[in-house]
Amino acid sequence: MNLGLSGWLTKATIRSPLTPLFLLAALAAGLVALVTIPREEEPQISVPMVDITVRADGLRAPDAVELVTKPLETVVRAIDGVEHT
């Protein structure tokens, strides 16, 4: 019976006395990584973004764009530090 490459490799791995050593080395490396890698529950990530909500009851969408959104974008763009609106 021809085992092929994968069968030969599997057979060699099962019979090798080094296989348990490789397993223990992998577990040790995982434990070292678990202990040494810093982690935080709540990382301090600051996303500089603002959502502005404006009610325009009774206006249709095209009217709201012209009467509310465009003037508001002009005012917001005038603020120092605003890069994108």
PyMOL CGO cylinders between C-alpha atoms (Angstrom):
from pymol import cmd
from pymol.cgo import CYLINDER

trace = [
    CYLINDER, 0.00, 0.00, 0.00, 1.39, 3.40, -1.04, 0.3, 1, 1, 1, 1, 1, 1,
    CYLINDER, 1.39, 3.40, -1.04, 0.90, 5.98, 1.71, 0.3, 1, 1, 1, 1, 1, 1,
    CYLINDER, 0.90, 5.98, 1.71, 2.08, 8.99, -0.24, 0.3, 1, 1, 1, 1, 1, 1,
    CYLINDER, 2.08, 8.99, -0.24, 3.74, 12.03, 1.22, 0.3, 1, 1, 1, 1, 1, 1,
    CYLINDER, 3.74, 12.03, 1.22, 1.11, 12.85, 3.85, 0.3, 1, 1, 1, 1, 1, 1,
    CYLINDER, 1.11, 12.85, 3.85, 0.87, 9.23, 5.03, 0.3, 1, 1, 1, 1, 1, 1,
    CYLINDER, 0.87, 9.23, 5.03, 4.64, 8.94, 5.30, 0.3, 1, 1, 1, 1, 1, 1,
    CYLINDER, 4.64, 8.94, 5.30, 4.86, 12.22, 7.22, 0.3, 1, 1, 1, 1, 1, 1,
    CYLINDER, 4.86, 12.22, 7.22, 2.08, 11.18, 9.59, 0.3, 1, 1, 1, 1, 1, 1,
    CYLINDER, 2.08, 11.18, 9.59, 3.68, 7.80, 10.23, 0.3, 1, 1, 1, 1, 1, 1,
    CYLINDER, 3.68, 7.80, 10.23, 7.05, 9.43, 10.93, 0.3, 1, 1, 1, 1, 1, 1,
    CYLINDER, 7.05, 9.43, 10.93, 5.47, 11.97, 13.30, 0.3, 1, 1, 1, 1, 1, 1,
    CYLINDER, 5.47, 11.97, 13.30, 3.61, 9.30, 15.28, 0.3, 1, 1, 1, 1, 1, 1,
    CYLINDER, 3.61, 9.30, 15.28, 6.72, 7.14, 15.67, 0.3, 1, 1, 1, 1, 1, 1,
    CYLINDER, 6.72, 7.14, 15.67, 9.13, 9.97, 16.48, 0.3, 1, 1, 1, 1, 1, 1,
    CYLINDER, 9.13, 9.97, 16.48, 10.22, 10.44, 20.10, 0.3, 1, 1, 1, 1, 1, 1,
    CYLINDER, 10.22, 10.44, 20.10, 10.57, 14.19, 19.40, 0.3, 1, 1, 1, 1, 1, 1,
    CYLINDER, 10.57, 14.19, 19.40, 6.82, 14.74, 18.87, 0.3, 1, 1, 1, 1, 1, 1,
    CYLINDER, 6.82, 14.74, 18.87, 6.01, 15.12, 22.61, 0.3, 1, 1, 1, 1, 1, 1,
    CYLINDER, 6.01, 15.12, 22.61, 9.00, 17.46, 22.94, 0.3, 1, 1, 1, 1, 1, 1,
    CYLINDER, 9.00, 17.46, 22.94, 7.65, 19.68, 20.14, 0.3, 1, 1, 1, 1, 1, 1,
    CYLINDER, 7.65, 19.68, 20.14, 4.22, 19.68, 21.83, 0.3, 1, 1, 1, 1, 1, 1,
    CYLINDER, 4.22, 19.68, 21.83, 5.71, 20.74, 25.16, 0.3, 1, 1, 1, 1, 1, 1,
    CYLINDER, 5.71, 20.74, 25.16, 7.82, 23.44, 23.47, 0.3, 1, 1, 1, 1, 1, 1,
    CYLINDER, 7.82, 23.44, 23.47, 4.72, 24.82, 21.73, 0.3, 1, 1, 1, 1, 1, 1,
    CYLINDER, 4.72, 24.82, 21.73, 2.78, 24.88, 25.01, 0.3, 1, 1, 1, 1, 1, 1,
    CYLINDER, 2.78, 24.88, 25.01, 5.68, 26.63, 26.77, 0.3, 1, 1, 1, 1, 1, 1,
    CYLINDER, 5.68, 26.63, 26.77, 5.95, 29.23, 24.03, 0.3, 1, 1, 1, 1, 1, 1,
    CYLINDER, 5.95, 29.23, 24.03, 2.19, 29.86, 24.26, 0.3, 1, 1, 1, 1, 1, 1,
    CYLINDER, 2.19, 29.86, 24.26, 2.35, 30.32, 28.02, 0.3, 1, 1, 1, 1, 1, 1,
    CYLINDER, 2.35, 30.32, 28.02, 5.29, 32.72, 27.72, 0.3, 1, 1, 1, 1, 1, 1,
    CYLINDER, 5.29, 32.72, 27.72, 3.37, 34.74, 25.13, 0.3, 1, 1, 1, 1, 1, 1,
    CYLINDER, 3.37, 34.74, 25.13, 0.26, 34.76, 27.31, 0.3, 1, 1, 1, 1, 1, 1,
    CYLINDER, 0.26, 34.76, 27.31, 2.19, 36.10, 30.29, 0.3, 1, 1, 1, 1, 1, 1,
    CYLINDER, 2.19, 36.10, 30.29, 4.40, 38.64, 28.52, 0.3, 1, 1, 1, 1, 1, 1,
    CYLINDER, 4.40, 38.64, 28.52, 2.02, 40.27, 26.01, 0.3, 1, 1, 1, 1, 1, 1,
    CYLINDER, 2.02, 40.27, 26.01, 0.36, 43.31, 27.65, 0.3, 1, 1, 1, 1, 1, 1,
    CYLINDER, 0.36, 43.31, 27.65, -3.41, 43.53, 27.43, 0.3, 1, 1, 1, 1, 1, 1,
    CYLINDER, -3.41, 43.53, 27.43, -6.08, 45.94, 28.62, 0.3, 1, 1, 1, 1, 1, 1,
    CYLINDER, -6.08, 45.94, 28.62, -9.77, 45.46, 29.14, 0.3, 1, 1, 1, 1, 1, 1,
    CYLINDER, -9.77, 45.46, 29.14, -10.59, 48.91, 27.81, 0.3, 1, 1, 1, 1, 1, 1,
    CYLINDER, -10.59, 48.91, 27.81, -7.83, 50.28, 25.59, 0.3, 1, 1, 1, 1, 1, 1,
    CYLINDER, -7.83, 50.28, 25.59, -7.63, 54.06, 25.43, 0.3, 1, 1, 1, 1, 1, 1,
    CYLINDER, -7.63, 54.06, 25.43, -8.44, 54.66, 21.77, 0.3, 1, 1, 1, 1, 1, 1,
    CYLINDER, -8.44, 54.66, 21.77, -9.48, 58.20, 20.92, 0.3, 1, 1, 1, 1, 1, 1,
    CYLINDER, -9.48, 58.20, 20.92, -11.48, 58.68, 17.75, 0.3, 1, 1, 1, 1, 1, 1,
    CYLINDER, -11.48, 58.68, 17.75, -11.87, 62.40, 17.03, 0.3, 1, 1, 1, 1, 1, 1,
    CYLINDER, -11.87, 62.40, 17.03, -15.38, 62.37, 15.55, 0.3, 1, 1, 1, 1, 1, 1,
    CYLINDER, -15.38, 62.37, 15.55, -18.62, 64.20, 16.28, 0.3, 1, 1, 1, 1, 1, 1,
    CYLINDER, -18.62, 64.20, 16.28, -22.16, 63.39, 15.19, 0.3, 1, 1, 1, 1, 1, 1,
    CYLINDER, -22.16, 63.39, 15.19, -24.50, 66.35, 14.82, 0.3, 1, 1, 1, 1, 1, 1,
    CYLINDER, -24.50, 66.35, 14.82, -28.23, 65.72, 14.80, 0.3, 1, 1, 1, 1, 1, 1,
    CYLINDER, -28.23, 65.72, 14.80, -30.68, 68.41, 13.70, 0.3, 1, 1, 1, 1, 1, 1,
    CYLINDER, -30.68, 68.41, 13.70, -34.46, 68.09, 13.59, 0.3, 1, 1, 1, 1, 1, 1,
    CYLINDER, -34.46, 68.09, 13.59, -36.22, 69.68, 10.65, 0.3, 1, 1, 1, 1, 1, 1,
    CYLINDER, -36.22, 69.68, 10.65, -39.83, 68.66, 11.07, 0.3, 1, 1, 1, 1, 1, 1,
    CYLINDER, -39.83, 68.66, 11.07, -42.05, 69.26, 8.06, 0.3, 1, 1, 1, 1, 1, 1,
    CYLINDER, -42.05, 69.26, 8.06, -39.21, 69.71, 5.55, 0.3, 1, 1, 1, 1, 1, 1,
    CYLINDER, -39.21, 69.71, 5.55, -38.76, 67.41, 2.61, 0.3, 1, 1, 1, 1, 1, 1,
    CYLINDER, -38.76, 67.41, 2.61, -35.27, 65.92, 2.14, 0.3, 1, 1, 1, 1, 1, 1,
    CYLINDER, -35.27, 65.92, 2.14, -34.19, 68.29, -0.66, 0.3, 1, 1, 1, 1, 1, 1,
    CYLINDER, -34.19, 68.29, -0.66, -35.40, 71.30, 1.36, 0.3, 1, 1, 1, 1, 1, 1,
    CYLINDER, -35.40, 71.30, 1.36, -33.58, 70.07, 4.49, 0.3, 1, 1, 1, 1, 1, 1,
    CYLINDER, -33.58, 70.07, 4.49, -30.36, 69.76, 2.51, 0.3, 1, 1, 1, 1, 1, 1,
    CYLINDER, -30.36, 69.76, 2.51, -30.58, 73.33, 1.24, 0.3, 1, 1, 1, 1, 1, 1,
    CYLINDER, -30.58, 73.33, 1.24, -31.94, 75.01, 4.39, 0.3, 1, 1, 1, 1, 1, 1,
    CYLINDER, -31.94, 75.01, 4.39, -30.21, 73.05, 7.17, 0.3, 1, 1, 1, 1, 1, 1,
    CYLINDER, -30.21, 73.05, 7.17, -27.37, 70.77, 6.05, 0.3, 1, 1, 1, 1, 1, 1,
    CYLINDER, -27.37, 70.77, 6.05, -25.42, 73.08, 3.73, 0.3, 1, 1, 1, 1, 1, 1,
    CYLINDER, -25.42, 73.08, 3.73, -25.39, 76.09, 6.12, 0.3, 1, 1, 1, 1, 1, 1,
    CYLINDER, -25.39, 76.09, 6.12, -24.48, 73.81, 9.05, 0.3, 1, 1, 1, 1, 1, 1,
    CYLINDER, -24.48, 73.81, 9.05, -21.59, 72.28, 7.06, 0.3, 1, 1, 1, 1, 1, 1,
    CYLINDER, -21.59, 72.28, 7.06, -20.30, 75.78, 6.33, 0.3, 1, 1, 1, 1, 1, 1,
    CYLINDER, -20.30, 75.78, 6.33, -20.33, 76.66, 10.03, 0.3, 1, 1, 1, 1, 1, 1,
    CYLINDER, -20.33, 76.66, 10.03, -18.63, 73.39, 11.04, 0.3, 1, 1, 1, 1, 1, 1,
    CYLINDER, -18.63, 73.39, 11.04, -15.91, 73.74, 8.37, 0.3, 1, 1, 1, 1, 1, 1,
    CYLINDER, -15.91, 73.74, 8.37, -15.03, 77.15, 9.81, 0.3, 1, 1, 1, 1, 1, 1,
    CYLINDER, -15.03, 77.15, 9.81, -13.99, 75.54, 13.12, 0.3, 1, 1, 1, 1, 1, 1,
    CYLINDER, -13.99, 75.54, 13.12, -10.21, 75.17, 13.50, 0.3, 1, 1, 1, 1, 1, 1,
    CYLINDER, -10.21, 75.17, 13.50, -9.01, 71.56, 13.31, 0.3, 1, 1, 1, 1, 1, 1,
    CYLINDER, -9.01, 71.56, 13.31, -11.97, 70.20, 11.34, 0.3, 1, 1, 1, 1, 1, 1,
    CYLINDER, -11.97, 70.20, 11.34, -10.57, 68.21, 8.45, 0.3, 1, 1, 1, 1, 1, 1,
    CYLINDER, -10.57, 68.21, 8.45, -13.61, 66.47, 6.97, 0.3, 1, 1, 1, 1, 1, 1,
    CYLINDER, -13.61, 66.47, 6.97, -17.35, 67.12, 7.02, 0.3, 1, 1, 1, 1, 1, 1,
]
cmd.load_cgo(trace, "trace")
